[in-house]
Amino acid sequence: MAVPQTRSMGLPLINLLRLKGAPILQQLHLEERLLRTSYDNWCIINDGTTKRTVVMGVSGKAEELLEIDSVLRDEIPVIRRFTGGTVIVDQGTIFVTFVCNKDAFPDLQSYPQPIMSWSSLIYKKVFQGIGDFSLRENDYVLGNRKFGGNAQSITKTRWVHHTSFLWDYEVSNMGYLKLPKRAPDYRQARDHLDFICRMKDHIPRSNFIERTIDAVGSHFVLRSVDPEASQSPLSSKFEPSSRLLKREELEEAIFNSRSRGACAASASQAS
């Protein structure tokens, strides 16, 4: 594959791909394929996803993160993605992803925290004059309430940074998630509804997307591409690692969790 020109006027070039309601698994497969097989920089904006879905991180344990009985009862799809973090997404979620070459910003250290700090500069511009935006640990917050969760994957020469923005959410969806054992300090043991906020209370949906594109344009030269072009096969050898978990896997997670609980109870009684 020929390596394309990557800079113009001192700024790196980036392909801007806008999607509307793309299934989240399809988006994850696209992101990973572009990370592994493309030489270009990409910004992907997906305005909502078609079906309510739980997305777990690559090392997440369902029994620790999910109310599995409720997930199975309501037939909520569960995806294990190639990055980290756990989130439930639906039509109220806006996704923004950067897939970049490390040499796009040679002075940027290719580790999660520096990448998040870099991305926060983009969103500070987006929310300028709108709310008290900041990066708190791994999250984007307004005040002290989370509205954007981040995850990364970093390879030898490239990285992906993607964010799930809560433009809106259904309160009932939070019932599928457990309080995580490892939570950011600023959460202060708050439950889901006291910890998160809706972006729609601060900014119109279309305005957020347009302001994001404008802010990205201050760091890159934008080149719009159509969805069909991004879907063309770049490597016949690529196999995505993000996948839908089978019902049997979730049932096994319940069984293992209850078995461990029973063993712990027996050990406690014996002592």
N, C-alpha and C positions, 0 to 999 in steps of 0.2 A: 504493500500500500504506500503510495506517495505521501510524504509528510506535507500538509498544506501550510501556507503562510499563516502564522499565528499572531502577528502583531501589525498594528496600523496606527500611525500617528502617535507612537509611543505607548499606546494602550493595547492590551491583548484582545484579540478577536474572540467573540463568543457566539455560538449559535443559540438563538432564542426559539424555543419550541413551546407553543401554547396548546394545551389540551383542555377539553371540557368533559368532565365526568368520566375520565378513563378509569377502568378497573384498577385498583391499587396493585394487584399482583402483576398486571401487564406493565404498569409504570415501574415497579421494582425490577422486573426483568429487563426493561429498556435501560434503566439507570446502570445496572450492573454490566450490561453488554457494552454500553458506551464507556464505562470505566475501564473495562478489560480490553476492548478491541478498537476504540477510536483514538485518534491523535488530536482531536479538536477539543476545545472548551465548549461546554454546554450549560445553558440555563433552561430548566424545564419548569413550567408553571402549569399545574393541573388544577382546574377549578372544580373541586368536588370529586367524589367517586361514587360509583353507581349503587353499591350495596354496603350496608353496615358490616364492618369487618374489624376484627381484632388483629393487630399486627404486633408480634413479639420480636424481640431482639434475638440475634443468632445464638446467644448463650442463655436465654431466658428459660426458666422452668415454669411450665403452665400451672402446676399445683401451687406455686408460690405467688404467681402474678394474677391468676384468673379465678373467678367464681365458676369453676368448670361445670358444675351441675346446671347453673343458669345458662351458660353458653351452649351446652348440649341440648337443654330443653327448648331453647329458642332457635336452635340451629344457626348459631352465629359462626360464620367462617373464621378460622384462625390461621394466620400466615406467620411462618417464621422467616424473617427477612435476613439479608446478608449483612446488615449493620446492627446497631444496638437499639435499646429502648423499647418500651411497650406503650401502645396507644390504641384507642378505638376510633375508627374513622368512618365518615359517611359523607353525605352531600354537603354537610356543613363544614367540612374540612377543606382548606386550601393548602396545596402542596407546592413548595418551592425547592428546587434542587439545583445545586451547582456541581458539575463534573469538570474538573480542571486539571491541566498539567501543572506539575510543581513549578516548572520554569515560567509559568504565567506571571507569578509574583516571586521572584528569586529570593527576596528578603523575608518572605513569609515561611516560618518554620512549619513543616508538615506534620503537625501533631494536633489532636482535637482542640485543645484550648486556644492556641493561636489562630486556628481556622475559624473557630466560633467568634473570637474577638474581631477578626477581620470581617466576618459576615455581619456582626452587630453594627459595624459602621454603615453598612447598606441600610439596615432597618432603622437606625437612628435618623437617617435622612427621610425614610418613609414616614416615620411617626413624628417628625419635627412639627411642633405646634399642635399636636393632637393629644398626646398623653405622656406620662412619665415612663418612657421606655428605658429598659436596661437589660443587660445580660446578667443573670444571676445563676452562678454555677453553670449548669448545662442548659438553662432555659431562657427564653425571652419572656419578660414580664412587663406588665403595666402596673406601676406601684409595686406591690408585693404579690401580685396574682399572675399566674402563668397563663400564657395564651399561645406559646409556641414551644414545641419540643424538638430537639435536634439529635442527629446521629451522623456518624461518619464511617467511611471505610477508606483506608489509605494503603496504596500500593507503592512500589518502588519509584514510579515516575508520575503517579496521578492520585487524585483524591476525589471523593464524593462527600458532599455535605448536604443533607436534606432536612427539611423542616416541615412539620405538620402544624398548620395554624388553625386554631379554633375560632373560625369566624362565628360559628354557632354550634350548639350541641344539644342533644336530648338528655335531660336529666336521667332518664331511665338507663341510658347507655353506661353511666358511671357504675351501675350496679354489677356490671360484668367484670370489673377490675377490683382486685384486692389492694389494700394499702401496701405499697412495697416495703420490704424489710430495709432496703437501703434507699433512703430518701434524702433529698437535699436539705441542708441545715435550715434554710430559710422557710421550708415548708412548716416547720414547728408542729408536726403531728396533726396538721389540719386535714380534714376529710376532703374528698375530691371537690365538692361543691364550694367549699371555702377557700380552696387552693387555686382554682382556675377561674378565668373570666371569658366572656364572649367579646370577640373583636367587633361584632356588629353594634355594640353599645358605644363604640368609639370612632368607627370609620365605615363608610359604605363599602360593600364588597368590590364593586368595579373600581372604586377609587383606590383601594388598597393595591389591587393588581396593577393599575396604571402607574401609581407612585413607585411600586417595586421595580417595574420596568425602567422608569426614569432613573431610579437610584442605581440600578445595575449599569445603566448607560454612563454613569460617572466613573465607573471602574473598568469598563470594557467598551470596545466597539461592537455594537449589536448587529447581528445578521439573522434576520427572521428566516426560519425554515418551516416547511409544511410537515405535518405528521407522517405523510407517506414517505418522504425522503428519509426520515429518521428510522423508519421500520425496515429499510432495505438491509438484507443480511450482510454483516460486516465480517463474520467469521463462522464458517460451518462447524468449527470445533467448539464454539462457546456453548456451555451448559449453565444456565442460571442456577444459583443455589437457593434463592428465595422460593418457598413452596407452601402449598396448602397442607396443613396437618390433617391427618385422617382421624375419623371419629374414634377408631380403635386406639390411637395414640393418646387422645385425651382421656379416654376411659382408663387406660393403663396408668396415666398420671394420677387419676383419682385413687385407683387401687393402691398404688405405691405410697401415696401420701397417707392414706388411712392405715396401711400396714405399719408404716413408720410411727404413726401416732399410737397405735395399739402397742407396739414394742416399747415405746417410751413410757407409756402408762404402766405397763407390766414391770419395767425396770424400776420405776418410781415406787410402786407398791412393794416390790421386793426389798428395796433399801429402807 
